[in-house]
Amino acid sequence: MRRYGGRRLYDRPRSMPMQQPALHIDIHREDSSYWAEVRELPGCFASGDTVAELIESVEEGVALYLAPPEGEAPSVAIELAGFELSLESSR
């Protein structure tokens, strides 16, 4: 077991493939921009003026969150696996 930034990580055999984790990202629109939060990664937020900028920002935020303290951030790519829509009225 190793520790990174107060988090405990368990060593896995090098022959064991790493599974892609499913993360739930809540996207919000305020005024003319977007912001998002990753439910499974407390404190991981991102923002962008367009949806494309938001996706790029979320990928970067998740990579930085998962990076070891003095190591290189892993490559992260978002792939849509599901979609849930919740409509809220501003009235």
Buried (B, 14 or more C-beta within 10 A) or exposed (E): EEEEEEEEEEEEEEEEEEEEEEBEBEBEEEEEEBBBBBEEBEEBBBBBEEEEBBBBBBBEBBBEBBBEEEEEBEEBEEEEEEEEEEEEEEE
